[in-house]
Amino acid sequence: MLNNQLPLVSFSIITRNAQRYLLPVFDDIINQDYPKDRLELILVDGHSQDNSIFLMNDFKSKHPEIAIKILNSHKFILASGWNIALSNSTGDIILRVDAHSRIPVDFIRKNVEAIAKGENIVGGQRITIRPKEPCQQVIYLTEISRFGASTAAYRNRNNAGYVDTLAHAAYSRSVFEVVGGYDERLGRTEDNEMHYRMKKSGFKFYYNPEIKSFHASRGNLYALLKQKYSNGLGIGLTMGVQPRCFSLRHFLPLFFVVALLGSILLGLVNAFWQPFVILVGIYLIPDLFFSFESMRKAKPNAKIICLGLPAVFFLMHFAYGFGTVIGLIKMPYCAWKNRNYKIPFPIKPKT
């Protein structure tokens, strides 16, 4: 096809205080083998306090061959940033990645080719980048473990086909024309709710393992636990918006935390510690199994520090489950406060 016959791609990145990640992903965009005149880059900044805006403007001035829009979000949540990006997108295909991601040279082209075959939503494998520092390798190992992270197909599946959800996905513009924008009542679960609406409207998620993107894991234990707590909190709050957008696996940490705290309370009140001992024993079996499995994948310089993996797994599960507990406690008030909220429609059909 001639360049002017190819779909226009609106490539969106939402960011806040991500200066350390922007230059690498900008290089990846420049190196794409998709024609630059069929690419629209939309950068939405959420009041960054580092040099993110400077890097964006500098990139725009140096690359006039790409249509670049730099926008501001007045809210600190991703859903708001994505809606701003959608409302400023003119492309036939909407493609979004995280700021701390890396993409190979064929990333855009392969997504476009998949949609050109008749799919509405496509995506591929998201691979976690292995860090060099020993401490960060422990976080990395929990991220790639089936026990520590999601069992979603886009992390593990090797064959193409339809799946429940995707990361770093490409969407036909018509999808957002039908389902509307992101729900700005939600924090970290906007994708779960959005993908539920898409599936409810009849759209399918096509997974192609030849499409690859790379994702940086959290840099330290505090950042990891903060992320897991926020994810759990989001699940609890989202239960007041759309409880059907989650599966049973999202609530396993909640059940574990409730059972653990309940067994501790029972022991303190009645000196009956058997439930606590049994629960800890049941948890330790998979914890130790997956810890040793992960340790075998560690580089030699991280073997010793990986002895802390059982504790890291426990802390991340507890943070996730406790966040869900707090979210469920806050959920009734949040649902009442936002009871008149309506989903925005930032993308209108082209005339």
C-alpha positions as CSV (number, residue, x, y, z in Angstrom):
1,M,0.0,0.0,0.0
2,L,1.1,3.6,-0.6
3,N,1.8,5.6,2.5
4,N,-1.3,7.8,2.1
5,Q,-3.4,4.6,2.0
6,L,-2.1,3.3,5.3
7,P,-4.2,3.9,8.5
8,L,-3.3,7.0,10.6
9,V,-2.2,5.8,14.0
10,S,-2.7,7.9,17.1
11,F,0.0,6.7,19.5
12,S,-0.6,7.9,23.0
13,I,1.6,8.0,26.1
14,I,0.3,9.3,29.5
15,T,3.0,10.3,31.9
16,R,3.8,11.9,35.2
17,N,7.3,12.4,36.6
18,A,8.7,9.8,34.1
19,Q,11.8,11.7,32.7
20,R,14.0,8.6,33.2
21,Y,11.9,6.6,30.8
22,L,10.9,9.1,28.1
23,L,14.1,9.3,26.1
24,P,14.4,5.5,25.5
25,V,10.7,5.2,24.4
26,F,11.2,8.3,22.2
27,D,14.1,6.6,20.5
28,D,11.9,3.5,19.9
29,I,9.2,5.7,18.3
30,I,11.8,7.3,15.9
31,N,13.1,3.8,15.0
32,Q,9.7,2.4,14.0
33,D,9.4,1.0,10.5
34,Y,5.9,2.5,10.1
35,P,5.8,5.7,8.0
36,K,6.2,8.7,10.2
37,D,3.7,10.7,8.2
38,R,1.0,8.1,9.2
39,L,1.8,8.6,12.9
40,E,0.3,11.0,15.3
41,L,2.0,11.1,18.7
42,I,-0.1,12.3,21.7
43,L,1.8,13.0,24.9
44,V,-0.3,13.8,28.0
45,D,1.5,15.1,31.1
46,G,-0.1,15.0,34.5
47,H,1.6,18.0,36.2
48,S,5.1,16.4,36.2
49,Q,7.5,18.1,38.6
50,D,10.6,16.8,36.8
51,N,11.9,17.5,33.3
52,S,9.3,15.5,31.5
53,I,7.7,18.5,29.8
54,F,11.1,19.8,28.7
55,L,12.0,16.5,27.2
56,M,8.7,16.3,25.3
57,N,9.0,19.8,23.9
58,D,12.6,19.1,22.9
59,F,11.6,15.9,21.2
60,K,8.9,17.7,19.3
61,S,11.2,20.5,18.1
62,K,13.8,18.0,16.8
63,H,11.3,15.8,14.9
64,P,9.0,17.9,12.8
65,E,8.4,14.9,10.6
66,I,6.0,13.5,13.3
67,A,2.8,15.2,14.2
68,I,3.2,15.6,18.0
69,K,0.6,17.0,20.4
70,I,1.7,17.8,24.0
71,L,-1.2,18.1,26.4
72,N,-1.8,18.6,30.1
73,S,-4.1,16.6,32.4
74,H,-5.5,18.4,35.5
75,K,-6.0,15.2,37.3
76,F,-3.5,12.7,38.6
77,I,-5.3,9.5,37.3
78,L,-4.6,7.7,34.1
79,A,-8.3,7.6,33.1
80,S,-8.4,11.3,32.8
81,G,-5.1,11.4,30.8
82,W,-6.4,8.7,28.4
83,N,-9.7,10.6,27.8
84,I,-7.7,13.7,27.0
85,A,-5.6,11.7,24.5
86,L,-8.8,10.2,23.0
87,S,-10.4,13.6,22.5
88,N,-7.4,14.8,20.6
89,S,-6.9,11.7,18.5
90,T,-7.7,11.8,14.8
91,G,-6.2,8.4,13.8
92,D,-8.0,5.4,12.5
93,I,-6.2,3.3,15.1
94,I,-5.6,4.2,18.7
95,L,-2.5,2.7,20.2
96,R,-1.4,3.2,23.8
97,V,1.7,2.2,25.8
98,D,3.0,3.1,29.2
99,A,5.8,5.6,29.6
100,H,8.1,3.1,31.1
101,S,7.8,0.7,28.2
102,R,10.1,-0.2,25.3
103,I,8.9,-1.3,21.8
104,P,10.7,-3.0,19.0
105,V,10.9,-1.4,15.5
106,D,8.0,-3.4,14.1
107,F,5.6,-2.8,17.0
108,I,3.3,-0.3,15.3
109,R,3.4,-2.0,11.9
110,K,2.4,-5.4,13.4
111,N,-0.5,-3.9,15.3
112,V,-1.7,-2.2,12.2
113,E,-1.4,-5.4,10.1
114,A,-3.4,-7.3,12.7
115,I,-6.2,-4.8,12.7
116,A,-6.1,-4.7,8.9
117,K,-7.1,-8.4,8.9
118,G,-10.4,-7.5,10.5
119,E,-9.8,-7.4,14.2
120,N,-11.0,-4.5,16.3
121,I,-8.6,-4.9,19.3
122,V,-5.2,-6.4,19.1
123,G,-2.1,-6.8,21.2
124,G,0.8,-9.1,22.0
125,Q,3.2,-10.3,24.6
126,R,4.3,-7.8,27.3
127,I,7.7,-8.9,28.5
128,T,9.2,-7.6,31.8
129,I,12.7,-6.2,31.4
130,R,15.4,-8.0,33.5
131,P,17.3,-5.4,35.5
132,K,21.0,-5.7,36.4
133,E,21.0,-4.7,40.1
134,P,20.5,-7.6,42.5
135,C,17.8,-5.9,44.6
136,Q,15.8,-5.0,41.5
137,Q,16.2,-8.6,40.2
138,V,14.2,-9.8,43.2
139,I,11.3,-7.5,42.2
140,Y,11.7,-8.7,38.6
141,L,11.4,-12.3,39.7
142,T,8.2,-11.7,41.6
143,E,6.7,-9.8,38.5
144,I,7.3,-12.8,36.2
145,S,6.2,-15.4,38.6
146,R,2.8,-17.0,38.3
147,F,2.5,-16.7,42.1
148,G,3.4,-13.1,42.3
149,A,1.9,-11.5,39.2
150,S,-1.0,-12.0,36.9
151,T,-1.6,-15.2,35.0
152,A,-3.0,-13.1,32.1
153,A,-2.4,-14.6,28.6
154,Y,-0.4,-11.6,27.4
155,R,2.3,-12.5,29.9
156,N,2.6,-16.2,29.2
157,R,0.8,-17.4,26.1
158,N,2.7,-18.5,23.0
159,N,-0.1,-19.1,20.5
160,A,-2.3,-16.6,18.8
161,G,-6.0,-16.4,19.6
162,Y,-8.7,-14.5,21.5
163,V,-8.0,-13.7,25.2
164,D,-9.8,-11.9,28.1
165,T,-7.6,-8.8,28.2
166,L,-4.5,-7.2,26.6
167,A,-1.7,-4.7,27.6
168,H,-0.3,-2.0,25.3
169,A,-3.2,-2.7,22.9
170,A,-4.2,-1.2,19.6
171,Y,-7.9,-0.3,19.1
172,S,-9.9,0.5,16.0
173,R,-11.3,4.0,16.4
174,S,-14.8,2.6,16.1
175,V,-14.4,0.7,19.4
176,F,-14.3,4.0,21.4
177,E,-17.1,5.5,19.3
178,V,-19.3,2.7,20.6
179,V,-18.2,2.2,24.2
180,G,-17.1,5.8,25.1
181,G,-14.1,6.9,27.2
182,Y,-12.5,5.8,30.4
183,D,-14.3,6.0,33.7
184,E,-12.6,8.8,35.7
185,R,-14.1,7.5,39.0
186,L,-11.5,4.8,38.9
187,G,-7.8,4.9,39.7
188,R,-5.7,1.9,38.7
189,T,-8.6,-0.3,37.4
190,E,-9.7,1.8,34.5
191,D,-8.5,-0.9,32.0
192,N,-10.5,-3.7,33.7
193,E,-13.8,-1.6,33.6
194,M,-13.1,-0.4,30.0
195,H,-12.3,-3.9,28.7
196,Y,-15.5,-5.2,30.3
197,R,-17.5,-2.6,28.5
198,M,-15.8,-3.5,25.2
199,K,-16.5,-7.3,25.6
200,K,-20.1,-6.5,26.6
201,S,-20.4,-4.5,23.3
202,G,-19.3,-7.6,21.4
203,F,-15.6,-6.7,20.7
204,K,-13.0,-9.4,21.0
205,F,-9.3,-9.1,22.1
206,Y,-7.0,-10.8,19.6
207,Y,-3.6,-11.8,20.9
208,N,-0.6,-12.2,18.6
209,P,2.6,-13.3,20.3
210,E,4.6,-11.9,17.4
211,I,3.7,-8.4,18.7
212,K,6.0,-7.7,21.6
213,S,6.5,-4.8,24.0
214,F,8.8,-4.5,27.0
215,H,7.9,-3.3,30.5
216,A,10.1,-2.1,33.4
217,S,9.4,-3.6,36.8
218,R,9.2,-1.5,39.9
219,G,12.6,-0.3,41.1
220,N,12.4,-1.2,44.8
221,L,10.2,-3.0,47.3
222,Y,8.5,0.1,48.5
223,A,7.4,1.0,44.9
224,L,6.2,-2.6,44.4
225,L,4.1,-2.7,47.6
226,K,2.7,0.8,46.8
227,Q,1.6,-0.5,43.4
228,K,0.0,-3.6,44.8
229,Y,-1.8,-1.7,47.5
230,S,-3.1,0.7,44.9
231,N,-4.2,-2.1,42.6
232,G,-6.1,-3.8,45.5
233,L,-7.6,-0.4,46.6
234,G,-8.8,0.1,43.0
235,I,-10.5,-3.3,42.9
236,G,-12.4,-2.5,46.1
237,L,-13.6,0.9,44.9
238,T,-14.5,-0.5,41.5
239,M,-16.9,-3.0,43.0
240,G,-19.2,-0.1,43.5
241,V,-19.0,0.8,39.8
242,Q,-18.8,-2.5,37.9
243,P,-18.2,-5.7,40.0
244,R,-18.4,-7.9,36.9
245,C,-15.2,-6.7,35.4
246,F,-13.1,-8.9,37.8
247,S,-12.5,-12.6,38.0
248,L,-12.0,-14.8,41.1
249,R,-8.2,-14.5,40.9
250,H,-8.5,-10.7,41.7
251,F,-10.0,-11.5,45.1
252,L,-7.6,-14.3,46.3
253,P,-5.4,-11.8,48.2
254,L,-8.5,-10.4,49.8
255,F,-9.6,-13.8,51.0
256,F,-6.1,-14.5,52.3
257,V,-5.8,-11.3,54.2
258,V,-9.3,-11.6,55.8
259,A,-8.6,-15.2,56.8
260,L,-5.2,-14.2,58.2
261,L,-6.4,-11.3,60.2
262,G,-9.4,-13.3,61.4
263,S,-7.2,-16.2,62.6
264,I,-4.9,-13.8,64.4
265,L,-7.9,-12.1,66.2
266,L,-9.2,-15.6,67.1
267,G,-5.9,-16.5,68.6
268,L,-5.6,-13.2,70.6
269,V,-9.1,-13.4,72.0
270,N,-9.5,-17.1,72.6
271,A,-5.9,-18.4,72.5
272,F,-7.1,-20.6,69.6
273,W,-4.2,-20.5,67.2
274,Q,-4.8,-23.7,65.2
275,P,-6.6,-21.8,62.3
276,F,-3.6,-19.4,62.1
277,V,-1.1,-22.2,62.0
278,I,-3.0,-24.1,59.4
279,L,-3.4,-21.1,57.2
280,V,0.2,-20.1,57.4
281,G,1.2,-23.7,56.6
282,I,-1.1,-23.8,53.5
283,Y,0.3,-20.5,52.3
284,L,3.9,-21.5,52.8
285,I,3.7,-24.5,50.5
286,P,3.2,-22.5,47.2
287,D,5.2,-19.6,48.6
288,L,8.4,-21.7,49.1
289,F,7.8,-23.7,45.9
290,F,7.6,-20.6,43.7
291,S,10.3,-18.8,45.6
292,F,12.8,-21.7,44.8
293,E,11.5,-21.8,41.3
294,S,12.2,-18.1,40.9
295,M,15.6,-18.4,42.5
296,R,16.7,-20.8,39.8
297,K,16.1,-18.1,37.3
298,A,18.1,-15.5,39.1
299,K,21.5,-14.3,38.0
300,P,24.5,-15.4,40.1
301,N,24.9,-12.0,41.7
302,A,21.3,-12.1,43.0
303,K,21.2,-15.7,44.4
304,I,21.8,-14.7,48.0
305,I,19.3,-11.8,48.2
306,C,16.7,-14.1,46.6
307,L,16.5,-15.9,49.9
308,G,14.1,-13.0,50.8
309,L,11.7,-14.0,48.0
310,P,9.2,-15.8,50.4
311,A,8.9,-12.6,52.4
312,V,8.5,-10.4,49.3
313,F,5.7,-12.7,47.9
314,F,3.9,-12.5,51.3
315,L,4.2,-8.7,51.5
316,M,2.9,-8.1,48.0
317,H,0.0,-10.4,48.5
318,F,-0.8,-8.8,51.9
319,A,-0.5,-5.3,50.4
320,Y,-2.9,-6.2,47.5
321,G,-5.4,-7.9,49.8
322,F,-5.3,-5.2,52.4
323,G,-5.8,-2.5,49.7
324,T,-8.9,-4.4,48.6
325,V,-10.2,-4.4,52.2
326,I,-9.7,-0.6,52.4
327,G,-11.3,-0.1,49.0
328,L,-14.4,-2.1,50.0
329,I,-14.7,0.0,53.1
330,K,-14.5,3.2,51.2
331,M,-16.6,2.0,48.3
332,P,-20.1,2.8,49.5
333,Y,-19.3,6.5,50.1
334,C,-17.4,6.8,46.8
335,A,-20.3,5.1,44.9
336,W,-22.8,7.5,46.6
337,K,-20.6,10.6,45.9
338,N,-20.3,9.7,42.2
339,R,-23.8,8.4,41.7
340,N,-24.7,10.9,38.9
341,Y,-21.5,10.3,37.0
342,K,-21.8,9.5,33.3
343,I,-19.2,7.9,31.0
344,P,-17.7,10.5,28.7
345,F,-17.5,10.0,24.9
346,P,-14.3,11.8,23.9
347,I,-14.2,10.2,20.4
348,K,-16.9,11.1,18.0
349,P,-17.6,9.4,14.7
350,K,-15.7,10.9,11.8
351,T,-17.9,12.9,9.4
